[in-house]
Amino acid sequence: MLKQIQFFLASSKLATQMPGFRTKTSWKQLAALIGYPILFVLSYVYMSYQMNHVASARDGVLLGINNIVVVLCMIILPFILITNIKDIRNKLPLFKEKNIGRKVAGTALTVFLLFAVMGVLTTSISKFYSEEFVEKISENS
């Protein structure tokens, strides 16, 4: 089974660009094979959380958009930056600096911006929920 997975990973263009499979290091491939499904399941669970409390289709759409914003800011964008997909860090100011202090400052600024954007967007979206939905969520908290 492991040989078949390794053959697939070696022959797949997508797999050779995915973090965990780019270097063809066994422990990284194993970590990716375990980590990616866990990441997808956790994202799915978060995305579907509270969907049974929606009072209207509008609330469902707003909650979906809210959840996408959170998953994007908390999982997808940090994953892209941490794993340096497509050498993205060398294209961003402060990340391509040789000075460690500036790199740390760039990381801290990025984390701050991700949380700020997420906070502003989720707060803005929550203002459009129906009163019934807000009450249901408050009761279950």
Phi, psi and chi 1 to 4 in degrees:
 res  aa     phi    psi   chi1   chi2   chi3   chi4
   1 MET       -  -43.4  173.2   82.6  168.2      -
   2 LEU   -62.9  -38.0 -171.9   58.8      -      -
   3 LYS   -63.7  -39.3  -63.2 -100.6 -172.1 -141.0
   4 GLN   -66.5  -41.4  -67.0  159.9  -26.1      -
   5 ILE   -64.2  -43.8  -67.9  171.4      -      -
   6 GLN   -63.6  -37.5  -73.7  177.1  -25.6      -
   7 PHE   -64.1  -44.5  173.9   75.0      -      -
   8 PHE   -60.8  -45.7  167.9   74.2      -      -
   9 LEU   -65.4  -35.3  -64.2  174.2      -      -
  10 ALA   -72.3  -31.4      -      -      -      -
  11 SER   -94.2  -13.0   61.8      -      -      -
  12 SER   -90.1  126.1  170.7      -      -      -
  13 LYS   -66.4  -38.9 -176.6  169.9  173.5   70.4
  14 LEU   -63.6  -43.9  174.1   64.8      -      -
  15 ALA   -64.3  -32.2      -      -      -      -
  16 THR   -72.8  -11.9   58.5      -      -      -
  17 GLN  -104.8   -9.2  -64.1  176.1    4.7      -
  18 MET   -81.2  137.5  -71.8  177.6   62.8      -
  19 PRO   -57.2  135.2  -26.2   35.2      -      -
  20 GLY   102.2  -23.2      -      -      -      -
  21 PHE  -119.1   -8.4  -57.6  108.1      -      -
  22 ARG   -67.1  -39.7  -63.3  179.6  -69.3 -164.5
  23 THR   -90.4   -6.9   60.5      -      -      -
  24 LYS    59.8   31.7  -62.9 -177.4  173.0   94.6
  25 THR   -89.5  127.0  -53.9      -      -      -
  26 SER   -57.2  -46.7  -63.4      -      -      -
  27 TRP   -67.6  -32.0   72.2  -93.1      -      -
  28 LYS   -70.7  -38.6  -70.9 -179.0 -178.7 -179.6
  29 GLN   -64.2  -42.1  -69.4  176.4  -20.1      -
  30 LEU   -63.8  -44.2 -179.7   62.8      -      -
  31 ALA   -61.4  -40.1      -      -      -      -
  32 ALA   -68.7  -40.1      -      -      -      -
  33 LEU   -63.6  -31.6  -76.3  172.3      -      -
  34 ILE   -86.0  -41.2  -66.5  169.1      -      -
  35 GLY   -71.5  -41.9      -      -      -      -
  36 TYR   -61.1  -47.6  -74.9  134.6      -      -
  37 PRO   -61.6  -38.7  -24.7   33.2      -      -
  38 ILE   -62.6  -43.6  -69.2  171.2      -      -
  39 LEU   -60.6  -43.8 -168.8   63.0      -      -
  40 PHE   -66.1  -41.9  -72.5  125.6      -      -
  41 VAL   -64.8  -45.9  167.6      -      -      -
  42 LEU   -62.0  -40.6  -70.8  175.7      -      -
  43 SER   -63.5  -43.3  -64.2      -      -      -
  44 TYR   -63.3  -44.7  174.4   77.4      -      -
  45 VAL   -61.7  -44.9  167.5      -      -      -
  46 TYR   -62.6  -43.1 -179.9   78.5      -      -
  47 MET   -64.0  -32.3  -64.8  -71.4  -73.2      -
  48 SER   -93.4   -8.0   60.0      -      -      -
  49 TYR   -61.4  135.5 -179.8   68.3      -      -
  50 GLN    71.6    3.4  -64.5 -179.9  -21.9      -
  51 MET   -66.2  -24.3  -79.7  -65.2 -172.4      -
  52 ASN   -76.8   -6.2   57.3  -20.1      -      -
  53 HIS   -99.1   -1.8  -61.1  -63.7      -      -
  54 VAL   -64.2  136.2  -91.4      -      -      -
  55 ALA   -90.3  -22.6      -      -      -      -
  56 SER  -151.6  169.3   66.7      -      -      -
  57 ALA   -62.7  -36.0      -      -      -      -
  58 ARG   -61.2  -44.1  178.2  179.2  168.6 -160.4
  59 ASP   -62.2  -38.2  -71.3  -27.6      -      -
  60 GLY   -62.5  -43.3      -      -      -      -
  61 VAL   -66.1  -45.3  168.9      -      -      -
  62 LEU   -63.4  -41.9  -70.1  170.5      -      -
  63 LEU   -64.6  -38.9 -176.2   60.1      -      -
  64 GLY   -62.2  -45.5      -      -      -      -
  65 ILE   -63.0  -43.3  -67.3  169.3      -      -
  66 ASN   -58.5  -46.0 -176.1   62.2      -      -
  67 ASN   -65.8  -37.8  -69.1  -15.4      -      -
  68 ILE   -62.4  -43.1  -71.3  169.5      -      -
  69 VAL   -59.7  -44.9  166.2      -      -      -
  70 VAL   -65.1  -47.3  171.5      -      -      -
  71 VAL   -63.5  -39.4  168.2      -      -      -
  72 LEU   -63.1  -47.2 -176.2   70.0      -      -
  73 CYS   -77.2  -29.3  -70.2      -      -      -
  74 MET   -98.1  -22.9  -64.0  -63.9  -69.3      -
  75 ILE  -122.3  -57.0  -63.6  173.4      -      -
  76 ILE   -68.5  -54.1  -63.1  171.8      -      -
  77 LEU   -64.4  -44.2  -68.8  176.6      -      -
  78 PRO   -61.4  -38.4  -25.6   34.6      -      -
  79 PHE   -60.2  -43.4  177.5   80.0      -      -
  80 ILE   -62.9  -42.5  -71.0  169.8      -      -
  81 LEU   -71.7  -41.8  -71.9  171.1      -      -
  82 ILE   -65.9  -43.3  -70.2  167.5      -      -
  83 THR   -86.6   -5.4   58.1      -      -      -
  84 ASN    56.7   47.0 -159.0   20.6      -      -
  85 ILE   -61.5  134.4  -66.2  174.9      -      -
  86 LYS    54.9   29.1  -62.9  -74.3 -173.3 -177.8
  87 ASP    56.1   38.2 -155.2   29.5      -      -
  88 ILE   -62.9  -35.0 -172.9   91.8      -      -
  89 ARG   -64.3  -30.0  -72.8 -169.3  -56.6 -131.0
  90 ASN   -76.2   -8.1  -71.1  -27.8      -      -
  91 LYS   -99.4   -6.6  -62.4  172.8 -178.4  137.8
  92 LEU  -103.8  139.6  -63.9  171.5      -      -
  93 PRO   -63.0  151.3   12.6  -17.5      -      -
  94 LEU    73.3  -27.7  -64.9  178.0      -      -
  95 PHE   -79.8  -31.3  -79.9   98.0      -      -
  96 LYS   -86.6    1.5   60.8 -177.2  173.0 -175.1
  97 GLU   -68.8  148.0  -63.8  -74.9  -25.3      -
  98 LYS   -79.6  -28.4  -59.7  -79.9 -172.3 -132.4
  99 ASN   -70.1  122.6 -175.2  -38.8      -      -
 100 ILE   -61.3  -39.5  -63.4  -67.6      -      -
 101 GLY   -58.7  -42.2      -      -      -      -
 102 ARG   -69.5  -35.2  -71.6 -173.0 -179.1 -177.2
 103 LYS   -64.7  -42.4  -77.9 -173.8 -179.6 -175.5
 104 VAL   -64.1  -41.6  169.9      -      -      -
 105 ALA   -62.8  -40.8      -      -      -      -
 106 GLY   -63.8  -40.3      -      -      -      -
 107 THR   -65.5  -45.9  -57.8      -      -      -
 108 ALA   -62.6  -42.4      -      -      -      -
 109 LEU   -63.6  -40.5 -179.7   61.7      -      -
 110 THR   -64.0  -44.6  -58.5      -      -      -
 111 VAL   -61.4  -45.8  168.5      -      -      -
 112 PHE   -59.1  -46.3  173.4   77.0      -      -
 113 LEU   -64.1  -40.6  -71.8  174.7      -      -
 114 LEU   -61.4  -45.4  -76.4  173.1      -      -
 115 PHE   -66.5  -39.7  -84.9  101.3      -      -
 116 ALA   -64.3  -47.0      -      -      -      -
 117 VAL   -62.1  -45.3  166.3      -      -      -
 118 MET   -61.1  -44.9 -177.6 -176.6   69.8      -
 119 GLY   -62.0  -45.8      -      -      -      -
 120 VAL   -64.0  -45.7  167.7      -      -      -
 121 LEU   -67.6  -45.7  -70.4  175.4      -      -
 122 THR   -67.1  -36.9   56.5      -      -      -
 123 THR   -65.9  -42.4  -57.9      -      -      -
 124 SER   -63.4  -41.4  -60.0      -      -      -
 125 ILE   -67.1  -40.3  -68.5  167.6      -      -
 126 SER   -64.4  -21.8   68.1      -      -      -
 127 LYS   -68.1  -17.1  -68.0  179.1 -178.1  177.3
 128 PHE   -98.0   -0.2  -65.6  103.0      -      -
 129 TYR   -67.7  150.8  -69.3  139.4      -      -
 130 SER   -72.2  156.3   67.9      -      -      -
 131 GLU   -62.7  -36.2  -70.3  179.3   26.7      -
 132 GLU   -61.8  -42.8 -175.0 -179.8  -13.1      -
 133 PHE   -66.2  -43.4  177.9   65.0      -      -
 134 VAL   -60.8  -41.0  172.2      -      -      -
 135 GLU   -64.1  -42.9  -72.4  173.2   15.2      -
 136 LYS   -62.2  -41.9  -76.6 -177.1 -179.2 -179.4
 137 ILE   -66.4  -40.9  -64.2  -63.6      -      -
 138 SER   -63.8  -38.8  -52.0      -      -      -
 139 GLU   -65.1  -35.8  -69.5  171.1    2.3      -
 140 ASN   -88.2   -3.4  -65.9  -30.3      -      -
 141 SER   -84.4      -  -63.8      -      -      -
